[in-house]
Amino acid sequence: MLVDVFQISSWLKADQKEKEQAAIQDILMRRDLQNTSDGYSSLHDDEDVNVENVPDSEVSSEESK
């Protein structure tokens, strides 16, 4: 139980990062769907989007409020 006390913060950070990445992926998919339904193709069709490389500063902290 004592070990868990020290690991809680890392569990919370990992959980928050998972939620942020899922939100980013959802936003990117919706943006891509919207662009295709409007008749516009995505600017980066050839490139895969890697949410791992999105800086934390670009992630909105709206969910944490």
PQR file of N, CA, C, O and H, with PARSE charges and radii, in Angstrom:
ATOM      1  N   MET A   1       0.824  -1.186   0.000 -0.4000 1.5000
ATOM      2  CA  MET A   1       0.000   0.000   0.000 -0.0000 2.0000
ATOM      3  C   MET A   1       0.878   1.263   0.000  0.5500 1.7000
ATOM      4  O   MET A   1       0.535   2.261  -0.634 -0.5500 1.4000
ATOM      5  N   LEU A   2       1.982   1.213   0.696 -0.4000 1.5000
ATOM      6  CA  LEU A   2       2.882   2.364   0.753 -0.0000 2.0000
ATOM      7  C   LEU A   2       3.471   2.671  -0.619  0.5500 1.7000
ATOM      8  O   LEU A   2       3.644   3.835  -0.982 -0.5500 1.4000
ATOM      9  H   LEU A   2       2.261   0.402   1.210  0.4000 1.0000
ATOM     10  N   VAL A   3       3.773   1.632  -1.371 -0.4000 1.5000
ATOM     11  CA  VAL A   3       4.325   1.816  -2.710 -0.0000 2.0000
ATOM     12  C   VAL A   3       3.282   2.485  -3.611  0.5500 1.7000
ATOM     13  O   VAL A   3       3.627   3.341  -4.425 -0.5500 1.4000
ATOM     14  H   VAL A   3       3.631   0.687  -1.076  0.4000 1.0000
ATOM     15  N   ASP A   4       2.027   2.102  -3.471 -0.4000 1.5000
ATOM     16  CA  ASP A   4       0.952   2.683  -4.274 -0.0000 2.0000
ATOM     17  C   ASP A   4       0.833   4.183  -4.050  0.5500 1.7000
ATOM     18  O   ASP A   4       0.521   4.922  -4.984 -0.5500 1.4000
ATOM     19  H   ASP A   4       1.747   1.406  -2.809  0.4000 1.0000
ATOM     20  N   VAL A   5       1.074   4.639  -2.847 -0.4000 1.5000
ATOM     21  CA  VAL A   5       0.986   6.071  -2.535 -0.0000 2.0000
ATOM     22  C   VAL A   5       1.957   6.861  -3.410  0.5500 1.7000
ATOM     23  O   VAL A   5       1.625   7.951  -3.878 -0.5500 1.4000
ATOM     24  H   VAL A   5       1.328   4.039  -2.088  0.4000 1.0000
ATOM     25  N   PHE A   6       3.135   6.325  -3.630 -0.4000 1.5000
ATOM     26  CA  PHE A   6       4.140   7.011  -4.430 -0.0000 2.0000
ATOM     27  C   PHE A   6       3.898   6.857  -5.931  0.5500 1.7000
ATOM     28  O   PHE A   6       4.413   7.644  -6.725 -0.5500 1.4000
ATOM     29  H   PHE A   6       3.405   5.440  -3.251  0.4000 1.0000
ATOM     30  N   GLN A   7       3.127   5.859  -6.318 -0.4000 1.5000
ATOM     31  CA  GLN A   7       2.874   5.626  -7.745 -0.0000 2.0000
ATOM     32  C   GLN A   7       1.611   6.319  -8.248  0.5500 1.7000
ATOM     33  O   GLN A   7       1.398   6.398  -9.458 -0.5500 1.4000
ATOM     34  H   GLN A   7       2.709   5.220  -5.673  0.4000 1.0000
ATOM     35  N   ILE A   8       0.792   6.810  -7.370 -0.4000 1.5000
ATOM     36  CA  ILE A   8      -0.479   7.420  -7.768 -0.0000 2.0000
ATOM     37  C   ILE A   8      -0.259   8.580  -8.737  0.5500 1.7000
ATOM     38  O   ILE A   8      -0.977   8.684  -9.732 -0.5500 1.4000
ATOM     39  H   ILE A   8       0.965   6.746  -6.387  0.4000 1.0000
ATOM     40  N   SER A   9       0.703   9.444  -8.477 -0.4000 1.5000
ATOM     41  CA  SER A   9       0.917  10.595  -9.364 -0.0000 2.0000
ATOM     42  C   SER A   9       1.312  10.151 -10.773  0.5500 1.7000
ATOM     43  O   SER A   9       0.871  10.751 -11.753 -0.5500 1.4000
ATOM     44  H   SER A   9       1.286   9.360  -7.669  0.4000 1.0000
ATOM     45  N   SER A  10       2.131   9.112 -10.884 -0.4000 1.5000
ATOM     46  CA  SER A  10       2.505   8.641 -12.218 -0.0000 2.0000
ATOM     47  C   SER A  10       1.319   7.987 -12.920  0.5500 1.7000
ATOM     48  O   SER A  10       1.198   8.085 -14.142 -0.5500 1.4000
ATOM     49  H   SER A  10       2.489   8.624 -10.088  0.4000 1.0000
ATOM     50  N   TRP A  11       0.449   7.327 -12.174 -0.4000 1.5000
ATOM     51  CA  TRP A  11      -0.753   6.742 -12.767 -0.0000 2.0000
ATOM     52  C   TRP A  11      -1.673   7.839 -13.277  0.5500 1.7000
ATOM     53  O   TRP A  11      -2.242   7.723 -14.362 -0.5500 1.4000
ATOM     54  H   TRP A  11       0.547   7.248 -11.182  0.4000 1.0000
ATOM     55  N   LEU A  12      -1.817   8.898 -12.501 -0.4000 1.5000
ATOM     56  CA  LEU A  12      -2.677  10.002 -12.912 -0.0000 2.0000
ATOM     57  C   LEU A  12      -2.134  10.704 -14.153  0.5500 1.7000
ATOM     58  O   LEU A  12      -2.897  11.060 -15.051 -0.5500 1.4000
ATOM     59  H   LEU A  12      -1.355   8.992 -11.620  0.4000 1.0000
ATOM     60  N   LYS A  13      -0.814  10.905 -14.204 -0.4000 1.5000
ATOM     61  CA  LYS A  13      -0.202  11.536 -15.380 -0.0000 2.0000
ATOM     62  C   LYS A  13      -0.391  10.670 -16.621  0.5500 1.7000
ATOM     63  O   LYS A  13      -0.703  11.183 -17.696 -0.5500 1.4000
ATOM     64  H   LYS A  13      -0.194  10.616 -13.474  0.4000 1.0000
ATOM     65  N   ALA A  14      -0.204   9.371 -16.480 -0.4000 1.5000
ATOM     66  CA  ALA A  14      -0.372   8.458 -17.613 -0.0000 2.0000
ATOM     67  C   ALA A  14      -1.821   8.452 -18.085  0.5500 1.7000
ATOM     68  O   ALA A  14      -2.080   8.439 -19.288 -0.5500 1.4000
ATOM     69  H   ALA A  14       0.049   8.953 -15.607  0.4000 1.0000
ATOM     70  N   ASP A  15      -2.756   8.462 -17.157 -0.4000 1.5000
ATOM     71  CA  ASP A  15      -4.167   8.485 -17.502 -0.0000 2.0000
ATOM     72  C   ASP A  15      -4.531   9.786 -18.219  0.5500 1.7000
ATOM     73  O   ASP A  15      -5.258   9.774 -19.212 -0.5500 1.4000
ATOM     74  H   ASP A  15      -2.545   8.473 -16.180  0.4000 1.0000
ATOM     75  N   GLN A  16      -4.025  10.892 -17.713 -0.4000 1.5000
ATOM     76  CA  GLN A  16      -4.290  12.195 -18.344 -0.0000 2.0000
ATOM     77  C   GLN A  16      -3.722  12.241 -19.756  0.5500 1.7000
ATOM     78  O   GLN A  16      -4.361  12.764 -20.670 -0.5500 1.4000
ATOM     79  H   GLN A  16      -3.434  10.902 -16.907  0.4000 1.0000
ATOM     80  N   LYS A  17      -2.532  11.697 -19.935 -0.4000 1.5000
ATOM     81  CA  LYS A  17      -1.909  11.688 -21.266 -0.0000 2.0000
ATOM     82  C   LYS A  17      -2.728  10.838 -22.233  0.5500 1.7000
ATOM     83  O   LYS A  17      -2.895  11.216 -23.393 -0.5500 1.4000
ATOM     84  H   LYS A  17      -2.013  11.272 -19.193  0.4000 1.0000
ATOM     85  N   GLU A  18      -3.238   9.702 -21.777 -0.4000 1.5000
ATOM     86  CA  GLU A  18      -4.085   8.861 -22.618 -0.0000 2.0000
ATOM     87  C   GLU A  18      -5.339   9.608 -23.047  0.5500 1.7000
ATOM     88  O   GLU A  18      -5.735   9.546 -24.211 -0.5500 1.4000
ATOM     89  H   GLU A  18      -3.103   9.396 -20.835  0.4000 1.0000
ATOM     90  N   LYS A  19      -5.966  10.315 -22.107 -0.4000 1.5000
ATOM     91  CA  LYS A  19      -7.183  11.070 -22.422 -0.0000 2.0000
ATOM     92  C   LYS A  19      -6.888  12.195 -23.412  0.5500 1.7000
ATOM     93  O   LYS A  19      -7.672  12.438 -24.329 -0.5500 1.4000
ATOM     94  H   LYS A  19      -5.645  10.365 -21.161  0.4000 1.0000
ATOM     95  N   GLU A  20      -5.761  12.879 -23.228 -0.4000 1.5000
ATOM     96  CA  GLU A  20      -5.388  13.958 -24.145 -0.0000 2.0000
ATOM     97  C   GLU A  20      -5.147  13.423 -25.546  0.5500 1.7000
ATOM     98  O   GLU A  20      -5.585  14.025 -26.526 -0.5500 1.4000
ATOM     99  H   GLU A  20      -5.124  12.682 -22.483  0.4000 1.0000
ATOM    100  N   GLN A  21      -4.455  12.298 -25.647 -0.4000 1.5000
ATOM    101  CA  GLN A  21      -4.170  11.722 -26.956 -0.0000 2.0000
ATOM    102  C   GLN A  21      -5.452  11.249 -27.636  0.5500 1.7000
ATOM    103  O   GLN A  21      -5.603  11.399 -28.849 -0.5500 1.4000
ATOM    104  H   GLN A  21      -4.099  11.808 -24.851  0.4000 1.0000
ATOM    105  N   ALA A  22      -6.369  10.683 -26.866 -0.4000 1.5000
ATOM    106  CA  ALA A  22      -7.648  10.254 -27.435 -0.0000 2.0000
ATOM    107  C   ALA A  22      -8.436  11.464 -27.934  0.5500 1.7000
ATOM    108  O   ALA A  22      -9.057  11.401 -28.995 -0.5500 1.4000
ATOM    109  H   ALA A  22      -6.246  10.562 -25.882  0.4000 1.0000
ATOM    110  N   ALA A  23      -8.416  12.555 -27.185 -0.4000 1.5000
ATOM    111  CA  ALA A  23      -9.118  13.770 -27.596 -0.0000 2.0000
ATOM    112  C   ALA A  23      -8.495  14.355 -28.857  0.5500 1.7000
ATOM    113  O   ALA A  23      -9.213  14.783 -29.761 -0.5500 1.4000
ATOM    114  H   ALA A  23      -7.912  12.606 -26.323  0.4000 1.0000
ATOM    115  N   ILE A  24      -7.178  14.377 -28.923 -0.4000 1.5000
ATOM    116  CA  ILE A  24      -6.487  14.889 -30.108 -0.0000 2.0000
ATOM    117  C   ILE A  24      -6.836  14.037 -31.324  0.5500 1.7000
ATOM    118  O   ILE A  24      -7.127  14.568 -32.396 -0.5500 1.4000
ATOM    119  H   ILE A  24      -6.596  14.029 -28.189  0.4000 1.0000
ATOM    120  N   GLN A  25      -6.807  12.733 -31.157 -0.4000 1.5000
ATOM    121  CA  GLN A  25      -7.123  11.834 -32.265 -0.0000 2.0000
ATOM    122  C   GLN A  25      -8.561  12.043 -32.726  0.5500 1.7000
ATOM    123  O   GLN A  25      -8.834  12.050 -33.926 -0.5500 1.4000
ATOM    124  H   GLN A  25      -6.571  12.302 -30.286  0.4000 1.0000
ATOM    125  N   ASP A  26      -9.472  12.211 -31.788 -0.4000 1.5000
ATOM    126  CA  ASP A  26     -10.879  12.446 -32.118 -0.0000 2.0000
ATOM    127  C   ASP A  26     -11.044  13.751 -32.897  0.5500 1.7000
ATOM    128  O   ASP A  26     -11.770  13.795 -33.889 -0.5500 1.4000
ATOM    129  H   ASP A  26      -9.250  12.205 -30.813  0.4000 1.0000
ATOM    130  N   ILE A  27     -10.380  14.796 -32.455 -0.4000 1.5000
ATOM    131  CA  ILE A  27     -10.450  16.091 -33.137 -0.0000 2.0000
ATOM    132  C   ILE A  27      -9.891  15.985 -34.549  0.5500 1.7000
ATOM    133  O   ILE A  27     -10.484  16.510 -35.492 -0.5500 1.4000
ATOM    134  H   ILE A  27      -9.790  14.760 -31.648  0.4000 1.0000
ATOM    135  N   LEU A  28      -8.768  15.317 -34.700 -0.4000 1.5000
ATOM    136  CA  LEU A  28      -8.153  15.176 -36.018 -0.0000 2.0000
ATOM    137  C   LEU A  28      -9.031  14.353 -36.958  0.5500 1.7000
ATOM    138  O   LEU A  28      -9.135  14.668 -38.144 -0.5500 1.4000
ATOM    139  H   LEU A  28      -8.287  14.891 -33.934  0.4000 1.0000
ATOM    140  N   MET A  29      -9.662  13.306 -36.437 -0.4000 1.5000
ATOM    141  CA  MET A  29     -10.548  12.493 -37.276 -0.0000 2.0000
ATOM    142  C   MET A  29     -11.770  13.298 -37.690  0.5500 1.7000
ATOM    143  O   MET A  29     -12.192  13.229 -38.845 -0.5500 1.4000
ATOM    144  H   MET A  29      -9.578  13.050 -35.474  0.4000 1.0000
ATOM    145  N   ARG A  30     -12.346  14.064 -36.759 -0.4000 1.5000
ATOM    146  CA  ARG A  30     -13.507  14.879 -37.102 -0.0000 2.0000
ATOM    147  C   ARG A  30     -13.136  15.949 -38.116  0.5500 1.7000
ATOM    148  O   ARG A  30     -13.903  16.222 -39.040 -0.5500 1.4000
ATOM    149  H   ARG A  30     -12.003  14.119 -35.821  0.4000 1.0000
ATOM    150  N   ARG A  31     -11.978  16.550 -37.953 -0.4000 1.5000
ATOM    151  CA  ARG A  31     -11.523  17.577 -38.888 -0.0000 2.0000
ATOM    152  C   ARG A  31     -11.342  16.975 -40.278  0.5500 1.7000
ATOM    153  O   ARG A  31     -11.717  17.584 -41.280 -0.5500 1.4000
ATOM    154  H   ARG A  31     -11.355  16.328 -37.203  0.4000 1.0000
ATOM    155  N   ASP A  32     -10.768  15.782 -40.331 -0.4000 1.5000
ATOM    156  CA  ASP A  32     -10.559  15.116 -41.614 -0.0000 2.0000
ATOM    157  C   ASP A  32     -11.899  14.757 -42.250  0.5500 1.7000
ATOM    158  O   ASP A  32     -12.070  14.935 -43.456 -0.5500 1.4000
ATOM    159  H   ASP A  32     -10.463  15.287 -39.517  0.4000 1.0000
ATOM    160  N   LEU A  33     -12.852  14.256 -41.466 -0.4000 1.5000
ATOM    161  CA  LEU A  33     -14.173  13.922 -41.988 -0.0000 2.0000
ATOM    162  C   LEU A  33     -14.892  15.165 -42.492  0.5500 1.7000
ATOM    163  O   LEU A  33     -15.556  15.129 -43.529 -0.5500 1.4000
ATOM    164  H   LEU A  33     -12.714  14.111 -40.487  0.4000 1.0000
ATOM    165  N   GLN A  34     -14.761  16.256 -41.763 -0.4000 1.5000
ATOM    166  CA  GLN A  34     -15.407  17.496 -42.164 -0.0000 2.0000
ATOM    167  C   GLN A  34     -14.807  18.011 -43.471  0.5500 1.7000
ATOM    168  O   GLN A  34     -15.535  18.464 -44.354 -0.5500 1.4000
ATOM    169  H   GLN A  34     -14.222  16.285 -40.921  0.4000 1.0000
ATOM    170  N   ASN A  35     -13.485  17.942 -43.594 -0.4000 1.5000
ATOM    171  CA  ASN A  35     -12.828  18.400 -44.819 -0.0000 2.0000
ATOM    172  C   ASN A  35     -13.244  17.556 -46.020  0.5500 1.7000
ATOM    173  O   ASN A  35     -13.437  18.088 -47.112 -0.5500 1.4000
ATOM    174  H   ASN A  35     -12.894  17.574 -42.876  0.4000 1.0000
ATOM    175  N   THR A  36     -13.383  16.254 -45.829 -0.4000 1.5000
ATOM    176  CA  THR A  36     -13.762  15.398 -46.946 -0.0000 2.0000
ATOM    177  C   THR A  36     -15.225  15.582 -47.305  0.5500 1.7000
ATOM    178  O   THR A  36     -15.585  15.505 -48.480 -0.5500 1.4000
ATOM    179  H   THR A  36     -13.227  15.821 -44.941  0.4000 1.0000
ATOM    180  N   SER A  37     -16.080  15.825 -46.309 -0.4000 1.5000
ATOM    181  CA  SER A  37     -17.495  16.016 -46.617 -0.0000 2.0000
ATOM    182  C   SER A  37     -17.748  17.366 -47.277  0.5500 1.7000
ATOM    183  O   SER A  37     -18.730  17.519 -48.003 -0.5500 1.4000
ATOM    184  H   SER A  37     -15.787  15.887 -45.355  0.4000 1.0000
ATOM    185  N   ASP A  38     -16.886  18.342 -47.040 -0.4000 1.5000
ATOM    186  CA  ASP A  38     -17.017  19.651 -47.667 -0.0000 2.0000
ATOM    187  C   ASP A  38     -16.441  19.669 -49.078  0.5500 1.7000
ATOM    188  O   ASP A  38     -16.524  20.684 -49.769 -0.5500 1.4000
ATOM    189  H   ASP A  38     -16.088  18.218 -46.450  0.4000 1.0000
ATOM    190  N   GLY A  39     -15.863  18.565 -49.504 -0.4000 1.5000
ATOM    191  CA  GLY A  39     -15.277  18.510 -50.831 -0.0000 2.0000
ATOM    192  C   GLY A  39     -13.816  18.880 -50.858  0.5500 1.7000
ATOM    193  O   GLY A  39     -13.203  18.918 -51.924 -0.5500 1.4000
ATOM    194  H   GLY A  39     -15.795  17.740 -48.942  0.4000 1.0000
ATOM    195  N   TYR A  40     -13.245  19.154 -49.691 -0.4000 1.5000
ATOM    196  CA  TYR A  40     -11.824  19.486 -49.605 -0.0000 2.0000
ATOM    197  C   TYR A  40     -11.078  18.273 -49.101  0.5500 1.7000
ATOM    198  O   TYR A  40     -11.536  17.588 -48.187 -0.5500 1.4000
ATOM    199  H   TYR A  40     -13.744  19.123 -48.824  0.4000 1.0000
ATOM    200  N   SER A  41      -9.937  18.007 -49.692 -0.4000 1.5000
ATOM    201  CA  SER A  41      -9.114  16.914 -49.192 -0.0000 2.0000
ATOM    202  C   SER A  41      -8.164  17.453 -48.142  0.5500 1.7000
ATOM    203  O   SER A  41      -7.852  18.643 -48.116 -0.5500 1.4000
ATOM    204  H   SER A  41      -9.565  18.563 -50.435  0.4000 1.0000
ATOM    205  N   SER A  42      -7.721  16.584 -47.299 -0.4000 1.5000
ATOM    206  CA  SER A  42      -6.789  16.974 -46.245 -0.0000 2.0000
ATOM    207  C   SER A  42      -5.475  17.440 -46.863  0.5500 1.7000
ATOM    208  O   SER A  42      -5.035  16.912 -47.884 -0.5500 1.4000
ATOM    209  H   SER A  42      -7.975  15.617 -47.320  0.4000 1.0000
ATOM    210  N   LEU A  43      -4.859  18.429 -46.237 -0.4000 1.5000
ATOM    211  CA  LEU A  43      -3.599  18.957 -46.755 -0.0000 2.0000
ATOM    212  C   LEU A  43      -2.466  17.954 -46.652  0.5500 1.7000
ATOM    213  O   LEU A  43      -1.501  18.015 -47.414 -0.5500 1.4000
ATOM    214  H   LEU A  43      -5.216  18.859 -45.408  0.4000 1.0000
ATOM    215  N   HIS A  44      -2.584  17.035 -45.712 -0.4000 1.5000
ATOM    216  CA  HIS A  44      -1.500  16.097 -45.450 -0.0000 2.0000
ATOM    217  C   HIS A  44      -1.984  14.661 -45.633  0.5500 1.7000
ATOM    218  O   HIS A  44      -1.839  13.842 -44.727 -0.5500 1.4000
ATOM    219  H   HIS A  44      -3.369  16.985 -45.094  0.4000 1.0000
ATOM    220  N   ASP A  45      -2.549  14.352 -46.779 -0.4000 1.5000
ATOM    221  CA  ASP A  45      -3.046  13.008 -47.019 -0.0000 2.0000
ATOM    222  C   ASP A  45      -1.935  11.969 -46.992  0.5500 1.7000
ATOM    223  O   ASP A  45      -2.164  10.818 -46.620 -0.5500 1.4000
ATOM    224  H   ASP A  45      -2.668  15.018 -47.516  0.4000 1.0000
ATOM    225  N   ASP A  46      -0.731  12.373 -47.387 -0.4000 1.5000
ATOM    226  CA  ASP A  46       0.376  11.430 -47.468 -0.0000 2.0000
ATOM    227  C   ASP A  46       1.007  11.152 -46.113  0.5500 1.7000
ATOM    228  O   ASP A  46       1.685  10.140 -45.935 -0.5500 1.4000
ATOM    229  H   ASP A  46      -0.544  13.308 -47.689  0.4000 1.0000
ATOM    230  N   GLU A  47       0.786  12.048 -45.160 -0.4000 1.5000
ATOM    231  CA  GLU A  47       1.452  11.931 -43.875 -0.0000 2.0000
ATOM    232  C   GLU A  47       0.515  11.340 -42.834  0.5500 1.7000
ATOM    233  O   GLU A  47      -0.667  11.681 -42.777 -0.5500 1.4000
ATOM    234  H   GLU A  47       0.236  12.870 -45.305  0.4000 1.0000
ATOM    235  N   ASP A  48       1.056  10.452 -42.013 -0.4000 1.5000
ATOM    236  CA  ASP A  48       0.299   9.930 -40.886 -0.0000 2.0000
ATOM    237  C   ASP A  48       0.430  10.903 -39.730  0.5500 1.7000
ATOM    238  O   ASP A  48       1.506  11.453 -39.494 -0.5500 1.4000
ATOM    239  H   ASP A  48       2.015  10.174 -42.060  0.4000 1.0000
ATOM    240  N   VAL A  49      -0.648  11.113 -39.017 -0.4000 1.5000
ATOM    241  CA  VAL A  49      -0.623  12.002 -37.870 -0.0000 2.0000
ATOM    242  C   VAL A  49      -0.208  11.194 -36.659  0.5500 1.7000
ATOM    243  O   VAL A  49      -0.810  10.167 -36.347 -0.5500 1.4000
ATOM    244  H   VAL A  49      -1.521  10.666 -39.208  0.4000 1.0000
ATOM    245  N   ASN A  50       0.820  11.663 -35.984 -0.4000 1.5000
ATOM    246  CA  ASN A  50       1.310  10.988 -34.804 -0.0000 2.0000
ATOM    247  C   ASN A  50       1.017  11.874 -33.597  0.5500 1.7000
ATOM    248  O   ASN A  50       1.668  12.903 -33.414 -0.5500 1.4000
ATOM    249  H   ASN A  50       1.309  12.497 -36.238  0.4000 1.0000
ATOM    250  N   VAL A  51       0.047  11.486 -32.777 -0.4000 1.5000
ATOM    251  CA  VAL A  51      -0.326  12.313 -31.637 -0.0000 2.0000
ATOM    252  C   VAL A  51       0.711  12.260 -30.530  0.5500 1.7000
ATOM    253  O   VAL A  51       0.660  13.056 -29.592 -0.5500 1.4000
ATOM    254  H   VAL A  51      -0.481  10.650 -32.926  0.4000 1.0000
ATOM    255  N   GLU A  52       1.637  11.343 -30.629 -0.4000 1.5000
ATOM    256  CA  GLU A  52       2.705  11.267 -29.633 -0.0000 2.0000
ATOM    257  C   GLU A  52       3.592  12.503 -29.706  0.5500 1.7000
ATOM    258  O   GLU A  52       4.173  12.908 -28.699 -0.5500 1.4000
ATOM    259  H   GLU A  52       1.678  10.697 -31.391  0.4000 1.0000
ATOM    260  N   ASN A  53       3.702  13.107 -30.890 -0.4000 1.5000
ATOM    261  CA  ASN A  53       4.615  14.222 -31.087 -0.0000 2.0000
ATOM    262  C   ASN A  53       3.969  15.585 -30.895  0.5500 1.7000
ATOM    263  O   ASN A  53       4.611  16.608 -31.130 -0.5500 1.4000
ATOM    264  H   ASN A  53       3.230  12.778 -31.708  0.4000 1.0000
ATOM    265  N   VAL A  54       2.707  15.615 -30.472 -0.4000 1.5000
ATOM    266  CA  VAL A  54       2.035  16.892 -30.248 -0.0000 2.0000
ATOM    267  C   VAL A  54       2.499  17.438 -28.901  0.5500 1.7000
ATOM    268  O   VAL A  54       2.349  16.771 -27.877 -0.5500 1.4000
ATOM    269  H   VAL A  54       2.185  14.783 -30.281  0.4000 1.0000
ATOM    270  N   PRO A  55       3.057  18.633 -28.895 -0.5600 1.5000
ATOM    271  CA  PRO A  55       3.539  19.206 -27.634  0.2800 2.0000
ATOM    272  C   PRO A  55       2.400  19.443 -26.658  0.5500 1.7000
ATOM    273  O   PRO A  55       1.274  19.731 -27.064 -0.5500 1.4000
ATOM    274  N   ASP A  56       2.695  19.321 -25.371 -0.4000 1.5000
ATOM    275  CA  ASP A  56       1.690  19.527 -24.339 -0.0000 2.0000
ATOM    276  C   ASP A  56       1.129  20.934 -24.386  0.5500 1.7000
ATOM    277  O   ASP A  56      -0.018  21.151 -23.996 -0.5500 1.4000
ATOM    278  H   ASP A  56       3.609  19.087 -25.041  0.4000 1.0000
ATOM    279  N   SER A  57       1.916  21.902 -24.858 -0.4000 1.5000
ATOM    280  CA  SER A  57       1.449  23.291 -24.908 -0.0000 2.0000
ATOM    281  C   SER A  57       0.324  23.469 -25.911  0.5500 1.7000
ATOM    282  O   SER A  57      -0.447  24.423 -25.806 -0.5500 1.4000
ATOM    283  H   SER A  57       2.848  21.726 -25.175  0.4000 1.0000
ATOM    284  N   GLU A  58       0.213  22.559 -26.895 -0.4000 1.5000
ATOM    285  CA  GLU A  58      -0.839  22.667 -27.889 -0.0000 2.0000
ATOM    286  C   GLU A  58      -2.106  21.955 -27.463  0.5500 1.7000
ATOM    287  O   GLU A  58      -3.138  22.077 -28.123 -0.5500 1.4000
ATOM    288  H   GLU A  58       0.839  21.784 -26.980  0.4000 1.0000
ATOM    289  N   VAL A  59      -2.042  21.217 -26.376 -0.4000 1.5000
ATOM    290  CA  VAL A  59      -3.197  20.491 -25.898 -0.0000 2.0000
ATOM    291  C   VAL A  59      -3.977  21.385 -24.953  0.5500 1.7000
ATOM    292  O   VAL A  59      -3.417  21.963 -24.021 -0.5500 1.4000
ATOM    293  H   VAL A  59      -1.203  21.118 -25.840  0.4000 1.0000
ATOM    294  N   SER A  60      -5.253  21.491 -25.198 -0.4000 1.5000
ATOM    295  CA  SER A  60      -6.093  22.341 -24.352 -0.0000 2.0000
ATOM    296  C   SER A  60      -6.284  21.683 -22.997  0.5500 1.7000
ATOM    297  O   SER A  60      -6.415  20.463 -22.896 -0.5500 1.4000
ATOM    298  H   SER A  60      -5.707  21.021 -25.954  0.4000 1.0000
ATOM    299  N   SER A  61      -6.299  22.490 -21.978 -0.4000 1.5000
ATOM    300  CA  SER A  61      -6.492  21.969 -20.630 -0.0000 2.0000
ATOM    301  C   SER A  61      -7.936  22.117 -20.205  0.5500 1.7000
ATOM    302  O   SER A  61      -8.227  22.145 -19.009 -0.5500 1.4000
ATOM    303  H   SER A  61      -6.193  23.481 -22.060  0.4000 1.0000
ATOM    304  N   GLU A  62      -8.855  22.212 -21.168 -0.4000 1.5000
ATOM    305  CA  GLU A  62     -10.267  22.371 -20.881 -0.0000 2.0000
ATOM    306  C   GLU A  62     -10.790  21.179 -20.089  0.5500 1.7000
ATOM    307  O   GLU A  62     -11.629  21.356 -19.205 -0.5500 1.4000
ATOM    308  H   GLU A  62      -8.619  22.189 -22.139  0.4000 1.0000
ATOM    309  N   GLU A  63     -10.315  19.959 -20.384 -0.4000 1.5000
ATOM    310  CA  GLU A  63     -10.810  18.783 -19.717 -0.0000 2.0000
ATOM    311  C   GLU A  63     -10.448  18.740 -18.253  0.5500 1.7000
ATOM    312  O   GLU A  63     -11.159  18.124 -17.460 -0.5500 1.4000
ATOM    313  H   GLU A  63      -9.634  19.815 -21.103  0.4000 1.0000
ATOM    314  N   SER A  64      -9.371  19.374 -17.882 -0.4000 1.5000
ATOM    315  CA  SER A  64      -8.924  19.307 -16.498 -0.0000 2.0000
ATOM    316  C   SER A  64      -9.651  20.288 -15.595  0.5500 1.7000
ATOM    317  O   SER A  64      -9.464  20.256 -14.379 -0.5500 1.4000
ATOM    318  H   SER A  64      -8.794  19.874 -18.527  0.4000 1.0000
ATOM    319  N   LYS A  65     -10.479  21.161 -16.164 -0.4000 1.5000
ATOM    320  CA  LYS A  65     -11.214  22.149 -15.355 -0.0000 2.0000
ATOM    321  C   LYS A  65     -12.460  21.573 -14.765  0.5500 1.7000
ATOM    322  O   LYS A  65     -13.189  22.271 -14.061 -0.5500 1.4000
ATOM    323  H   LYS A  65     -10.631  21.187 -17.152  0.4000 1.0000
TER
END
